[in-house]
């Protein structure tokens, strides 16, 4: 069994899509750890604010199979892949960390995710996995979060 840490985000009916995604993840993986949710400005384009959160789960799926399963959840929630990469979306689910694996896989699968430098990914993860060590930097997620420059741009929200 591997431990995977995911980042979830949405800026199109985010409460609806994130709640539904959490329900699907629980159905697929059983007990999951869910972080608080945060609102933040869109990064890389002008658009509505995102709501982001993090999830920790254990899985027997290899990273590529897990990524495919997460893409299927996104697709069931209307995720469009024919639009610019940085645009509004109903649901985005990324594998941020998978045990201590370092991987450049097919498509945009990269573990650890480059977005881990952004507070909208890092803070929710640090809330639930602060002692997890980044496999490349050797820093814990809490240490990385303490150094994040844009952390003040997050607003806690209730789902």
C-alpha positions as CSV (number, residue, x, y, z in Angstrom):
1,X,0.0,0.0,0.0
2,X,1.2,3.5,-0.9
3,X,0.2,6.8,0.6
4,X,-0.8,9.4,-1.9
5,X,-1.4,13.1,-1.2
6,X,-3.8,14.9,-3.6
7,X,-4.6,18.5,-4.3
8,X,-8.2,19.2,-5.3
9,X,-9.5,22.5,-6.7
10,X,-12.5,24.0,-8.5
11,X,-13.7,27.5,-9.5
12,X,-16.9,26.4,-11.3
13,X,-19.6,25.4,-8.7
14,X,-16.7,24.5,-6.4
15,X,-18.7,23.4,-3.4
16,X,-20.8,21.0,-5.5
17,X,-17.9,19.5,-7.4
18,X,-15.5,19.2,-4.4
19,X,-18.1,17.5,-2.2
20,X,-18.9,15.1,-5.0
21,X,-15.2,14.3,-5.6
22,X,-14.7,13.7,-1.9
23,X,-17.7,11.3,-1.9
24,X,-16.2,9.4,-4.9
25,X,-12.8,9.2,-3.3
26,X,-14.3,7.8,-0.1
27,X,-16.2,5.2,-2.2
28,X,-13.0,4.2,-4.0
29,X,-10.5,4.3,-1.2
30,X,-12.4,4.1,2.1
31,X,-11.1,6.3,4.8
32,X,-9.4,9.4,3.5
33,X,-7.9,12.4,5.3
34,X,-9.3,15.7,4.2
35,X,-7.8,19.2,4.9
36,X,-9.6,22.4,5.5
37,X,-10.6,24.2,2.3
38,X,-9.2,27.6,1.2
39,X,-10.2,30.2,-1.3
40,X,-7.6,31.8,-3.5
41,X,-7.2,33.8,-6.6
42,X,-6.8,32.0,-9.9
43,X,-3.1,31.5,-10.8
44,X,-1.9,31.9,-14.4
45,X,-5.2,33.4,-15.7
46,X,-8.0,35.8,-14.8
47,X,-11.0,34.0,-13.5
48,X,-13.2,33.3,-10.5
49,X,-11.5,32.4,-7.2
50,X,-10.7,28.7,-6.6
51,X,-11.5,26.6,-3.6
52,X,-8.7,24.2,-2.9
53,X,-8.2,21.4,-0.4
54,X,-6.0,18.3,0.1
55,X,-6.6,14.6,0.6
56,X,-4.5,11.8,1.9
57,X,-5.3,8.2,1.0
58,X,-3.8,4.8,0.8
59,X,-3.9,2.8,-2.4
60,X,-2.8,-0.3,-4.2
61,X,-2.9,1.6,-7.5
62,X,0.4,2.5,-9.1
63,X,0.8,6.2,-9.8
64,X,-0.3,6.0,-13.5
65,X,-3.4,4.0,-12.7
66,X,-4.3,6.3,-9.8
67,X,-3.9,9.3,-12.1
68,X,-6.2,7.6,-14.6
69,X,-8.8,7.0,-11.9
70,X,-8.6,10.7,-10.8
71,X,-8.9,11.9,-14.4
72,X,-12.1,9.7,-14.7
73,X,-13.5,11.5,-11.6
74,X,-12.7,14.9,-13.2
75,X,-14.3,13.8,-16.5
76,X,-17.5,12.7,-14.7
77,X,-17.7,16.2,-13.3
78,X,-17.4,18.0,-16.7
79,X,-13.7,18.6,-16.8
80,X,-12.8,19.9,-20.2
81,X,-9.5,19.1,-21.7
82,X,-9.9,21.1,-24.9
83,X,-9.3,24.4,-23.3
84,X,-6.1,26.2,-22.2
85,X,-4.3,24.4,-19.4
86,X,-4.7,27.5,-17.2
87,X,-8.4,28.2,-17.2
88,X,-11.5,27.8,-15.1
89,X,-12.4,24.2,-14.3
90,X,-15.1,22.2,-12.6
91,X,-12.7,19.9,-10.9
92,X,-8.9,19.4,-10.8
93,X,-7.4,16.5,-8.9
94,X,-3.6,16.1,-8.9
95,X,-1.3,13.6,-7.2
96,X,1.1,15.9,-5.4
97,X,3.1,13.2,-3.5
98,X,3.1,9.4,-3.7
99,X,5.2,8.0,-0.9
100,X,8.8,9.3,-1.6
101,X,8.5,8.7,-5.4
102,X,10.0,11.0,-8.0
103,X,8.3,10.5,-11.4
104,X,7.9,12.3,-14.7
105,X,5.1,10.3,-16.3
106,X,2.8,10.6,-19.3
107,X,0.8,13.7,-19.9
108,X,1.2,16.2,-17.0
109,X,1.9,13.5,-14.4
110,X,4.8,14.8,-12.4
111,X,5.5,13.7,-8.8
112,X,6.1,15.7,-6.7
113,X,4.0,18.3,-8.4
114,X,5.7,21.7,-9.2
115,X,2.6,23.4,-7.8
116,X,3.7,22.3,-4.4
117,X,5.5,25.7,-4.1
118,X,2.1,27.5,-4.2
119,X,0.3,28.1,-0.9
120,X,-3.0,27.0,-2.4
121,X,-1.5,23.5,-2.7
122,X,1.0,23.6,0.1
123,X,-1.1,24.9,3.0
124,X,-3.9,22.4,2.8
125,X,-1.3,19.6,2.6
126,X,0.7,21.0,5.5
127,X,-2.6,21.1,7.6
128,X,-2.9,17.3,7.3
129,X,0.6,16.1,6.5
130,X,2.9,18.6,8.0
131,X,5.6,16.1,8.9
132,X,5.7,14.5,5.4
133,X,9.1,15.1,3.8
134,X,9.4,16.4,0.2
135,X,11.5,13.8,-1.6
136,X,13.6,16.4,-3.4
137,X,14.1,19.2,-0.9
138,X,14.3,17.1,2.2
139,X,12.0,19.7,4.0
140,X,8.8,18.8,5.7
141,X,5.6,20.2,4.3
142,X,5.3,22.4,7.4
143,X,8.7,23.8,6.8
144,X,7.9,24.5,3.2
145,X,4.6,26.1,4.1
146,X,6.3,28.4,6.7
147,X,8.6,29.7,3.8
148,X,5.7,30.2,1.3
149,X,5.5,33.8,0.3
150,X,1.9,33.9,-0.9
151,X,0.3,32.2,2.1
152,X,-1.6,35.4,3.1
153,X,-3.6,35.2,-0.1
154,X,-5.6,32.2,1.2
155,X,-9.0,32.5,2.9
156,X,-10.5,29.6,4.9
157,X,-13.9,28.5,3.6
158,X,-16.4,25.9,4.7
159,X,-17.5,23.2,2.2
